[in-house]
């Protein structure tokens, strides 16, 4: 017989007999799955909860307490748990497994970003359709047995969603790597600027409607044209940045429409020539 660790009841035996028309047993082995606390938070006074130990398993026994405590509402609450803290734990493990060289704080940041990316895709406890889908899968389980193995449910009933979770983690990884590489790129360009003597006090860039760039410096004008064919080396933006690195102007004016200020080339120049940029409108 399993030993009772703790219970949340507080009713007479006659009430329990009348209301305990069904019960579901939820089993898990993983000590990091704090399901007992999650169940208490989710169901509060709506259901009776008991927690027992069965060899290597922890078992939560759930049975109705209030009149609206149906198997459907139990599955709905469990769906929110799966879509919330259980999903976060799964994402966290995916992150840790692939980023052991990072600090705990960095791993937690990536986990939070992965949860946010999942929410953007409708994979969150706040998304009714997502929780409803998990609820249907839980009810399918309960139609066959009153025992739910959490780890087995994730492996066999949630394969499509766990693949989606893994995609969210991968997308966050790629974004983080891209940001790291971009920050490294900016640092490299800044170092080049600091090593380069200033060849002009003032330079000005204008972006033309056809996508070309016009650069004024030292009373000369140079045009950087977009290539019609795939370039063998460089782009107009890269050529422009290289030219400005050689000039190393004290002040750089960028005449461009506000909608273009967040483009890659102008954001890069703003970071490299920090404190030296003047933006002016070109009316387009």
C-alpha positions in Angstrom: 0.0 0.0 0.0 1.3 3.5 -0.8 2.1 5.7 2.2 0.3 9.1 2.4 2.8 12.0 2.6 0.4 14.9 2.8 -3.2 15.6 1.9 -5.6 18.6 1.4 -9.1 17.5 2.4 -10.8 18.9 5.5 -14.4 17.5 5.0 -16.4 14.8 6.7 -16.3 11.2 5.5 -19.9 11.4 4.4 -19.2 14.3 2.1 -16.2 12.6 0.7 -18.3 9.5 0.0 -20.9 11.5 -1.8 -18.5 13.5 -3.9 -15.7 11.1 -4.6 -17.4 9.5 -7.6 -14.2 9.4 -9.6 -10.5 10.0 -9.1 -7.5 10.4 -11.2 -4.0 9.4 -10.3 -1.0 11.5 -11.6 2.4 9.8 -11.5 5.8 11.3 -12.0 9.4 10.3 -11.2 11.4 13.5 -11.9 12.1 15.3 -8.7 12.4 18.6 -10.6 8.7 18.4 -11.6 7.0 20.2 -8.7 3.6 19.0 -9.7 2.2 18.9 -6.2 2.8 22.6 -5.8 1.4 23.3 -9.3 -1.7 21.3 -8.6 -2.3 23.1 -5.3 -1.9 26.4 -7.0 -4.2 25.5 -10.0 -7.0 23.7 -8.2 -7.0 25.3 -4.7 -10.4 24.3 -3.0 -12.0 22.9 -6.1 -10.6 19.4 -5.8 -9.4 17.1 -3.1 -5.6 16.4 -3.4 -3.5 13.7 -1.9 0.1 13.0 -2.5 1.7 9.6 -1.9 4.9 7.7 -2.7 4.9 4.5 -4.8 8.4 3.1 -5.0 10.2 5.5 -7.3 7.1 7.4 -8.3 5.3 10.3 -6.7 1.5 10.1 -7.0 -1.0 12.9 -6.8 -4.6 11.7 -6.3 -7.2 14.1 -7.6 -10.9 13.8 -6.8 -13.9 16.3 -7.0 -14.7 18.5 -4.0 -17.0 21.2 -5.4 -20.0 20.7 -7.6 -18.2 22.2 -10.6 -15.2 19.9 -10.2 -15.7 17.7 -13.2 -13.2 15.6 -15.1 -13.4 18.2 -17.8 -12.3 21.0 -15.4 -9.6 18.8 -14.1 -8.2 18.2 -17.6 -8.5 21.9 -18.3 -6.4 22.7 -15.2 -3.9 20.1 -16.0 -3.7 21.4 -19.6 -2.7 24.8 -18.2 0.0 23.2 -16.0 1.4 21.4 -19.0 1.3 24.6 -21.1 2.8 26.6 -18.3 5.4 25.4 -15.7 5.9 22.0 -17.2 6.6 23.5 -20.7 9.0 26.0 -19.1 10.9 23.2 -17.4 11.1 21.3 -20.7 12.4 24.4 -22.5 14.9 25.1 -19.7 16.3 21.6 -20.1 16.6 21.9 -23.8 18.5 25.2 -23.3 20.8 23.8 -20.5 21.6 20.7 -22.6 23.0 22.8 -25.4 24.6 25.7 -23.5 26.5 24.2 -20.7 29.2 26.8 -21.1 26.8 29.7 -20.3 26.0 31.0 -16.8 22.8 30.1 -15.1 21.6 33.6 -15.6 22.2 33.5 -19.3 20.5 30.1 -19.6 17.5 31.5 -17.7 17.4 34.5 -20.1 17.4 32.1 -23.1 14.6 30.0 -21.5 12.5 33.1 -20.9 13.1 34.2 -24.6 12.1 30.7 -25.7 8.9 30.9 -23.7 8.1 34.3 -25.3 8.8 32.8 -28.7 6.5 29.9 -27.9 3.8 32.4 -26.8 4.1 34.2 -30.2 3.3 30.9 -31.8 0.3 30.3 -29.6 2.0 27.8 -27.3 1.2 29.3 -23.9 -1.1 28.7 -21.0 -2.9 31.9 -22.0 -3.8 30.6 -25.4 -7.2 28.9 -25.2 -6.9 26.8 -28.3 -3.6 25.4 -27.2 -4.8 24.5 -23.7 -7.9 23.0 -25.2 -5.9 20.8 -27.5 -3.9 19.5 -24.5 -7.1 19.0 -22.5 -8.5 16.8 -25.3 -5.4 14.7 -25.2 -5.7 14.3 -21.4 -9.3 13.3 -21.7 -8.3 10.7 -24.3 -6.0 9.3 -21.7 -8.6 9.3 -18.9 -11.1 7.6 -21.2 -8.7 4.6 -21.1 -7.3 4.8 -17.6 -7.6 6.9 -14.5 -3.8 7.0 -14.2 -1.7 9.6 -16.0 2.1 9.2 -16.2 3.4 12.8 -16.8 6.7 11.8 -18.4 5.0 9.3 -20.7 2.3 11.8 -21.6 5.0 14.2 -22.8 6.8 11.6 -24.8 3.9 9.8 -26.4 1.0 12.3 -26.5 2.9 15.6 -27.0 5.4 14.7 -29.6 4.3 17.4 -32.1 4.3 20.1 -29.4 7.6 19.1 -28.0 9.0 19.4 -31.5 7.5 22.9 -31.6 9.2 23.7 -28.3 12.5 22.6 -29.6 12.1 24.8 -32.7 11.4 27.8 -30.4 14.7 27.1 -28.5 16.6 26.7 -31.8 15.2 30.0 -33.1 16.3 31.8 -29.9 19.7 30.2 -30.2 20.1 31.5 -33.7 19.0 35.0 -32.7 21.4 35.0 -29.7 24.3 33.8 -31.9 23.5 36.4 -34.5 23.4 39.1 -31.9 26.7 37.9 -30.4 28.3 37.9 -33.8 26.9 41.3 -34.6 28.2 42.7 -31.3 31.6 41.2 -32.1 31.5 42.8 -35.5 30.6 46.2 -34.1 33.5 46.0 -31.6 35.9 45.1 -34.4 34.8 48.1 -36.4 35.1 50.4 -33.4 38.6 49.1 -32.9 39.5 49.9 -36.5 38.1 53.4 -36.1 40.2 54.1 -33.0 43.3 53.0 -34.9 42.5 55.1 -37.9 43.6 58.8 -38.2 40.8 61.2 -39.2 40.9 62.1 -42.8 38.0 64.5 -42.8 36.2 66.6 -40.2 32.7 66.2 -41.8 31.1 63.6 -44.1 27.5 63.2 -45.3 25.5 60.2 -46.6 22.4 60.3 -48.7 20.4 57.3 -49.7 18.9 57.7 -53.2 15.5 56.3 -54.2 17.1 53.6 -56.3 18.9 52.2 -53.3 22.3 53.7 -54.1 24.3 55.7 -51.5 25.9 59.1 -52.1 28.8 60.1 -49.9 30.2 63.7 -49.6 33.6 64.1 -48.1 36.5 66.5 -48.6 34.5 68.3 -51.4 34.2 65.1 -53.4 31.2 62.9 -54.1 31.3 59.2 -54.3 28.4 56.9 -55.3 28.0 53.3 -54.0 25.7 51.5 -56.4 23.6 48.4 -55.7 24.6 45.5 -57.8 22.0 44.0 -60.1 23.8 40.6 -60.2 24.8 38.6 -57.1 28.1 40.2 -56.1 31.3 38.2 -56.0 32.5 40.3 -53.1 30.9 43.0 -50.9 27.7 45.0 -51.2 27.0 48.7 -51.6 26.4 48.9 -47.8 29.7 47.1 -47.1 31.6 49.3 -49.5 30.1 52.4 -47.9 31.1 51.3 -44.4 34.6 50.5 -45.6 35.0 54.0 -47.1 33.8 55.6 -43.9 36.2 53.5 -41.8 39.1 54.9 -44.0 37.8 58.5 -43.7 37.1 58.3 -40.0 35.1 61.6 -40.0 34.7 63.6 -36.8 31.1 64.2 -37.7 28.9 62.1 -39.9 25.6 63.5 -41.2 23.0 60.9 -42.5 20.3 62.4 -44.7 17.7 59.7 -44.8 13.9 59.2 -44.3 12.9 58.2 -40.8 11.7 54.8 -42.0 15.2 54.0 -43.1 17.0 54.9 -39.9 16.6 51.4 -38.5 18.0 49.7 -41.5 21.1 47.5 -40.9 23.6 49.9 -42.4 22.5 53.0 -40.6 22.1 51.2 -37.2 25.6 49.8 -37.7 27.0 53.3 -38.5 25.2 54.7 -35.4 26.9 52.2 -33.2 30.3 52.5 -34.8 30.3 56.3 -34.9 28.6 56.6 -31.5 28.1 60.3 -30.6 29.3 61.5 -34.0 26.1 61.0 -36.0 23.7 63.7 -37.1 20.4 62.6 -38.7 18.6 64.9 -41.1 15.5 64.4 -43.2 15.6 64.1 -46.9 11.9 64.5 -47.3 11.3 61.1 -48.8 
